[in-house]
Amino acid sequence: MVPMSKRLFAETFGTFWLVFGGCGSAVLAAAFPDVGIGLLGVSLAFGLTLLTMAYSIGHISGCHLNPAVTIGLWAGGRFPTRDIAPYIVAQLVGGVIAAALLLYIASGEPDFVLMGNGLAVNGYGANSPGGYMLSSAFAIEVVLTFGFLSVILGSTDNRAPAGFAPIAIGLALTLIHLISIPVTNTSVNPARSTGPALLVGGIALQQLWLFWVAPIAGAVIAGGVYRWLAAEDKAPVVGDNL
């Protein structure tokens, strides 16, 4: 059993890597003149950060990097209640450190503006890249987090092909971003949303509640559904029907 201190360090660093790499690609590289990576590049960046960390620290902490994943795994019977709070705290610390470092680097560009979408914050209405309303944002965050946890739970099942889970999970996060960046700038991860929102403040901070409630709701539903879906029926005992 890996000591809790090492698991929490892994979660902190892994979440830092996810937020810094994913949000950093959006802030620093997405719209760079002539050669910007755009929506597709940002989506790949988020997927690659998760894939690389899954192979690097998956065997240490499980590579949750996301409070919704931690709670979803608990709902699916894969994670103990006593470890939920420490994991979430570690993830939040990693997300805030990443956002702070990203702000420091981005501020070195003369035209950088923190307000609005300066740190790739999540949002709806005026803070949605496409102007989508609250109901649309809530629905897509619940549905996509449900799908994300379903992929995580299924690909890490001991009956699934061994060694491929990080690829499936990383590609799932890429797909999720390809779908939802125009709607909410894509969260499905309260830690990813919290770091940038705390530094930007204003509307981003006021809307942060949605990016906790919706992902956690989707994750809990997925955990319950997968427990039912993956349960194996017991073989009948000879004589039971006599």
C-alpha positions as CSV (number, residue, x, y, z in Angstrom):
1,M,0.0,0.0,0.0
2,V,1.4,3.4,-1.0
3,P,1.6,5.8,1.9
4,M,-1.1,8.5,1.9
5,S,1.5,11.3,1.8
6,K,2.9,10.0,-1.5
7,R,-0.6,9.5,-2.9
8,L,-1.6,13.1,-2.0
9,F,1.6,14.4,-3.5
10,A,0.9,12.5,-6.7
11,E,-2.6,13.9,-6.8
12,T,-1.4,17.5,-6.3
13,F,1.3,17.2,-9.0
14,G,-1.0,15.4,-11.4
15,T,-3.8,18.0,-11.0
16,F,-1.2,20.7,-11.4
17,W,0.0,19.1,-14.7
18,L,-3.6,18.7,-15.9
19,V,-4.6,22.4,-15.2
20,F,-1.3,23.9,-16.3
21,G,-1.1,21.9,-19.5
22,G,-4.7,22.1,-20.5
23,C,-5.5,25.7,-19.4
24,G,-2.0,26.7,-20.5
25,S,-2.6,25.5,-24.0
26,A,-5.8,27.6,-24.1
27,V,-4.3,30.7,-22.7
28,L,-0.8,30.7,-24.3
29,A,-1.1,28.7,-27.5
30,A,-4.8,28.5,-28.7
31,A,-4.9,31.9,-30.5
32,F,-1.2,32.5,-31.2
33,P,-1.0,34.4,-34.5
34,D,-0.9,32.3,-37.6
35,V,0.1,29.0,-35.8
36,G,-2.3,28.8,-32.9
37,I,-3.5,25.3,-31.9
38,G,-7.2,26.3,-31.7
39,L,-10.0,24.2,-30.2
40,L,-8.6,20.9,-31.5
41,G,-5.2,21.6,-30.0
42,V,-6.6,22.5,-26.6
43,S,-8.8,19.4,-26.6
44,L,-5.7,17.2,-27.3
45,A,-3.7,19.0,-24.7
46,F,-6.2,18.2,-21.9
47,G,-6.4,14.6,-23.1
48,L,-2.6,14.3,-23.3
49,T,-2.1,15.7,-19.8
50,L,-4.4,13.1,-18.4
51,L,-3.0,10.2,-20.4
52,T,0.6,11.0,-19.5
53,M,-0.2,11.3,-15.8
54,A,-2.3,8.1,-15.8
55,Y,0.8,6.2,-17.0
56,S,3.0,8.1,-14.6
57,I,1.1,8.1,-11.3
58,G,-1.8,5.8,-11.8
59,H,-0.1,3.1,-9.9
60,I,0.6,5.5,-7.0
61,S,-2.6,7.4,-6.4
62,G,-5.0,6.1,-9.0
63,C,-4.6,9.4,-10.9
64,H,-8.0,10.9,-10.1
65,L,-6.9,14.5,-10.5
66,N,-10.6,15.5,-10.2
67,P,-13.0,15.7,-7.2
68,A,-15.8,14.3,-9.4
69,V,-13.7,11.3,-10.3
70,T,-12.9,10.7,-6.7
71,I,-16.5,10.9,-5.7
72,G,-17.6,8.9,-8.7
73,L,-15.2,6.1,-7.9
74,W,-16.6,6.1,-4.3
75,A,-20.1,5.9,-5.7
76,G,-19.0,3.0,-7.8
77,G,-17.6,1.1,-4.8
78,R,-13.9,1.7,-5.9
79,F,-12.7,4.2,-3.3
80,P,-13.0,4.4,0.5
81,T,-15.0,7.2,2.1
82,R,-12.1,8.2,4.5
83,D,-9.8,9.2,1.6
84,I,-12.3,11.4,-0.2
85,A,-11.5,14.7,1.6
86,P,-7.7,14.4,1.5
87,Y,-7.8,13.6,-2.2
88,I,-10.0,16.6,-3.0
89,V,-7.9,19.0,-1.0
90,A,-4.7,17.8,-2.8
91,Q,-6.4,18.2,-6.2
92,L,-7.6,21.7,-5.3
93,V,-4.1,22.7,-4.2
94,G,-2.6,21.4,-7.5
95,G,-5.2,23.3,-9.5
96,V,-4.7,26.6,-7.7
97,I,-0.9,26.4,-8.0
98,A,-1.2,25.7,-11.7
99,A,-3.5,28.6,-12.2
100,A,-1.2,30.9,-10.3
101,L,1.9,29.9,-12.3
102,L,0.0,30.2,-15.5
103,L,-1.1,33.7,-14.5
104,Y,2.5,34.7,-13.7
105,I,3.7,33.4,-17.1
106,A,0.8,34.9,-19.1
107,S,1.2,38.3,-17.5
108,G,4.6,38.6,-19.2
109,E,2.7,39.2,-22.5
110,P,2.1,42.9,-22.9
111,D,-1.5,42.6,-24.1
112,F,-2.6,39.9,-21.6
113,V,-5.9,40.7,-19.8
114,L,-6.9,38.7,-16.7
115,M,-10.6,39.6,-16.7
116,G,-13.1,37.7,-18.8
117,N,-11.6,34.4,-20.1
118,G,-8.0,35.3,-19.3
119,L,-7.3,32.0,-17.5
120,A,-9.6,29.7,-19.5
121,V,-12.3,29.9,-16.8
122,N,-15.5,28.0,-17.2
123,G,-18.9,29.7,-17.4
124,Y,-22.3,30.1,-18.9
125,G,-24.2,33.1,-20.3
126,A,-21.6,35.9,-20.7
127,N,-18.8,33.6,-19.7
128,S,-19.7,30.9,-22.2
129,P,-17.6,31.0,-25.3
130,G,-20.7,30.5,-27.4
131,G,-23.1,32.4,-25.1
132,Y,-24.9,29.2,-23.9
133,M,-27.4,29.6,-21.1
134,L,-27.3,28.0,-17.6
135,S,-29.6,25.1,-18.5
136,S,-27.4,24.1,-21.4
137,A,-24.2,24.3,-19.4
138,F,-25.7,22.3,-16.6
139,A,-27.0,19.5,-18.9
140,I,-23.7,19.1,-20.8
141,E,-21.6,19.0,-17.7
142,V,-23.7,16.3,-16.1
143,V,-23.9,14.2,-19.3
144,L,-20.2,14.5,-20.2
145,T,-19.1,13.7,-16.6
146,F,-21.4,10.7,-16.6
147,G,-19.8,9.5,-19.8
148,F,-16.3,10.3,-18.5
149,L,-16.8,8.3,-15.3
150,S,-18.3,5.4,-17.3
151,V,-15.2,5.2,-19.4
152,I,-13.0,5.4,-16.3
153,L,-14.9,2.7,-14.4
154,G,-15.2,0.4,-17.4
155,S,-11.6,0.7,-18.6
156,T,-10.2,0.1,-15.2
157,D,-12.4,-2.9,-14.4
158,N,-10.3,-5.9,-13.7
159,R,-12.1,-7.7,-16.6
160,A,-11.1,-5.0,-19.1
161,P,-8.0,-5.4,-21.3
162,A,-4.9,-4.6,-19.2
163,G,-2.7,-1.5,-19.9
164,F,-5.1,0.4,-22.1
165,A,-7.1,2.3,-19.6
166,P,-5.0,5.5,-19.7
167,I,-5.4,5.7,-23.5
168,A,-9.2,5.3,-23.3
169,I,-9.5,7.8,-20.5
170,G,-7.2,10.4,-22.2
171,L,-9.1,10.1,-25.5
172,A,-12.4,10.4,-23.6
173,L,-11.3,13.7,-22.1
174,T,-10.2,14.9,-25.6
175,L,-13.6,14.0,-27.0
176,I,-15.4,15.8,-24.1
177,H,-13.4,19.0,-24.8
178,L,-14.2,18.7,-28.6
179,I,-17.9,18.7,-27.7
180,S,-18.2,21.2,-24.9
181,I,-15.5,23.9,-25.2
182,P,-18.0,26.2,-27.0
183,V,-20.6,25.6,-24.3
184,T,-18.8,26.0,-21.0
185,N,-15.1,26.0,-21.9
186,T,-15.3,22.4,-20.5
187,S,-15.0,21.6,-16.9
188,V,-16.1,18.0,-15.9
189,N,-13.6,18.7,-13.1
190,P,-14.2,21.0,-10.1
191,A,-10.5,21.4,-9.4
192,R,-9.8,22.5,-13.0
193,S,-12.6,25.1,-12.6
194,T,-11.7,26.3,-9.1
195,G,-8.0,27.4,-9.7
196,P,-8.7,29.8,-12.5
197,A,-12.0,31.1,-11.0
198,L,-10.3,32.0,-7.7
199,L,-7.8,34.1,-9.5
200,V,-10.1,35.8,-12.0
201,G,-12.9,36.3,-9.5
202,G,-16.1,38.2,-10.5
203,I,-18.6,36.3,-12.6
204,A,-16.2,33.3,-12.9
205,L,-16.3,32.9,-9.1
206,Q,-20.0,33.4,-8.9
207,Q,-20.7,30.7,-11.5
208,L,-18.2,28.2,-10.0
209,W,-21.0,26.4,-8.1
210,L,-22.3,24.9,-11.3
211,F,-18.9,23.3,-12.1
212,W,-19.0,21.6,-8.7
213,V,-22.6,20.5,-8.7
214,A,-23.0,19.3,-12.3
215,P,-19.8,17.2,-12.5
216,I,-20.4,15.6,-9.1
217,A,-24.0,14.8,-10.0
218,G,-22.9,13.2,-13.3
219,A,-20.2,11.2,-11.5
220,V,-22.4,9.9,-8.8
221,I,-25.0,8.8,-11.3
222,A,-22.3,7.0,-13.3
223,G,-21.0,5.3,-10.3
224,G,-24.4,3.9,-9.4
225,V,-25.2,2.9,-12.9
226,Y,-21.9,1.1,-13.4
227,R,-22.2,-0.8,-10.2
228,W,-25.5,-2.2,-11.5
229,L,-24.2,-2.7,-15.0
230,A,-21.0,-4.5,-14.1
231,A,-22.5,-6.7,-11.4
232,E,-22.2,-10.3,-12.2
233,D,-25.2,-12.5,-11.7
234,K,-24.4,-15.4,-9.4
235,A,-24.6,-18.8,-11.1
236,P,-27.6,-20.8,-9.8
237,V,-26.8,-23.5,-7.3
238,V,-27.9,-27.0,-8.3
239,G,-31.0,-27.9,-6.5
240,D,-32.2,-24.2,-5.9
241,N,-35.2,-24.7,-8.2
242,L,-36.2,-28.1,-6.8
